[in-house]
C-alpha cells in the first residue's frame, strides 16, 4: 500500500467516526429535549448552553445560584453530579440511574426522555423520604417512631400519684 492509499483509508475512517460521533450527539440532544418536555419545559432549551442549566435547575427545584456553582471549575463536578442525582430523583429513578446518567449520558438521557418515566416534581419530594439518606424520622420500621403504650388496648386511667 502506498502513501496515497493509506491516507484515503484514514480519511474514510475519520469520516465514519465523525458521522458516528454526530449520531451520538443527536441522540443525546433528543433525549434531553424529550426529558425537558416531560418536565413541562421547552424542549429547545436543551440546545442552548447556559439556558439549559437554568431550565435543569427549575426542573430539579434548586435556586439560580446553582448556575454559578455549575460554572466554577472543580466545584461544577460535585454540583453537576448532585444535580444529575436530583434529576433522576425527580423522575422517580434510583441512584443507579444517576450513575448511568453520569457515566453513559448518551444512553441514559434517551432512556429518561423516551422511556416510561414520568416527571414527579422537584427531586420527587426529596425522594419520597423527606430527605436523602437514612432519615430515622420517616422510617416506619424505626421502633422510636412508634407511639408509647399499647395502642390496641389503651389505658385511660392516669398513672397513680405517689
C-alpha positions in Angstrom: 0.0 0.0 0.0 1.4 3.3 -0.9 1.2 6.7 0.8 -1.9 7.8 -1.1 -3.9 4.7 -0.4 -3.3 4.8 3.3 -4.3 8.4 3.6 -7.5 7.6 1.8 -8.3 4.8 4.2 -7.5 7.1 7.2 -9.8 9.8 5.7 -12.6 7.2 5.3 -12.2 6.1 8.9 -12.3 9.7 10.1 -15.5 10.4 8.1 -17.2 7.3 9.5 -16.1 8.2 13.1 -17.3 11.7 12.6 -20.7 10.6 11.4 -20.9 8.1 14.4 -20.0 10.9 16.8 -22.6 13.3 15.4 -25.2 10.5 15.6 -24.4 10.1 19.3 -24.7 13.8 19.9 -28.0 14.0 18.1 -29.3 11.1 20.2 -28.1 12.8 23.4 -29.8 16.1 22.5 -33.0 14.3 21.5 -33.1 12.6 24.9 -32.5 15.9 26.7 -35.1 17.6 24.6 -37.8 14.9 25.4 -36.8 15.0 29.1 -37.3 18.7 29.3 -40.7 18.4 27.6 -41.7 15.7 30.0 -41.0 18.1 32.8 -43.2 20.8 31.2 -40.3 22.9 30.0 -39.5 23.9 26.4 -37.5 21.2 24.6 -35.5 23.6 22.6 -33.8 24.8 25.8 -31.7 21.6 25.7 -29.5 23.0 22.9 -28.7 26.5 24.4 -25.6 26.2 26.6 -26.3 28.2 29.8 -30.0 28.3 29.4 -30.2 24.5 29.6 -28.6 24.7 33.1 -31.2 27.2 34.2 -34.1 25.0 33.0 -32.4 22.0 34.6 -32.4 23.8 37.9 -36.0 24.7 37.5 -36.8 21.0 36.9 -35.0 19.8 40.0 -36.2 22.7 42.1 -32.9 24.4 43.0 -32.2 28.1 43.3 -30.5 30.1 40.4 -27.3 30.5 42.5 -26.5 26.9 41.4 -25.7 28.2 37.9 -22.7 29.9 39.5 -21.7 26.7 41.2 -22.1 24.8 37.9 -19.7 27.2 36.1 -16.8 27.2 38.7 -14.1 24.7 37.8 -13.8 21.7 40.1 -16.9 22.8 42.1 -19.0 22.1 39.0 -18.2 18.4 39.1 -19.7 18.0 42.5 -22.7 20.1 41.8 -23.2 18.5 38.4 -23.3 15.0 39.9 -25.6 16.3 42.6 -27.9 18.0 40.0 -27.9 14.8 38.0 -28.9 12.8 41.1 -31.8 15.3 41.8 -32.9 15.0 38.2 -33.1 11.2 38.4 -35.0 11.5 41.7 -37.4 14.0 40.1 -38.3 11.3 37.6 -38.6 8.6 40.2 -35.3 6.9 39.4 -32.7 5.5 41.8 -29.0 6.3 42.4 -28.1 3.6 40.0 -29.8 5.6 37.2 -27.8 8.6 38.4 -24.5 6.6 37.9 -25.7 5.7 34.4 -26.5 9.4 33.6 -23.0 10.4 34.7 -21.0 7.6 33.0 -23.2 6.9 29.9 -25.3 10.0 29.3 -25.7 9.2 25.6 -27.6 6.0 26.7 -29.4 7.2 29.8 -30.7 10.6 28.6 -32.7 8.9 25.8 -33.9 6.3 28.2 -35.1 9.1 30.5 -36.6 11.1 27.6 -38.2 8.4 25.5 -38.9 5.8 28.3 -41.9 5.4 30.5 -40.5 7.6 33.3 -42.9 10.4 34.4 -41.9 13.7 36.0 -42.8 13.6 39.7 -41.6 17.0 40.7 -38.6 18.7 42.2 -36.5 15.9 43.4 -39.6 13.8 43.8 -40.3 15.4 47.2 -36.8 14.7 48.3 -37.1 11.1 47.1 -40.3 10.3 48.9 -38.4 10.1 52.1 -38.4 13.6 53.4 -34.7 13.8 52.7 -31.9 11.7 51.3 -30.0 9.1 53.1 -31.2 7.3 56.2 -33.7 9.6 57.7 -34.8 8.0 61.0 -37.8 10.2 61.4 -39.6 8.9 58.4 -38.8 5.2 58.7 -41.9 3.2 59.6 -39.8 0.4 60.9 -37.9 2.6 63.4 -39.0 1.5 66.9 -38.6 5.0 68.2 -41.4 6.2 65.9 -44.0 4.0 67.5 -46.3 5.7 70.0 -45.9 4.8 73.6 -48.2 2.3 75.3 -50.4 -0.4 73.9 -52.5 1.2 71.2 -54.8 -1.8 70.8 -55.9 -1.6 74.5 -55.4 2.0 75.6 -55.4 2.6 79.3 -57.4 5.7 80.0 -56.7 5.8 83.7 -53.9 8.1 84.8 -50.8 6.8 86.5 -51.0 6.5 90.3 -49.9 9.6 92.2 -47.0 8.8 94.6 
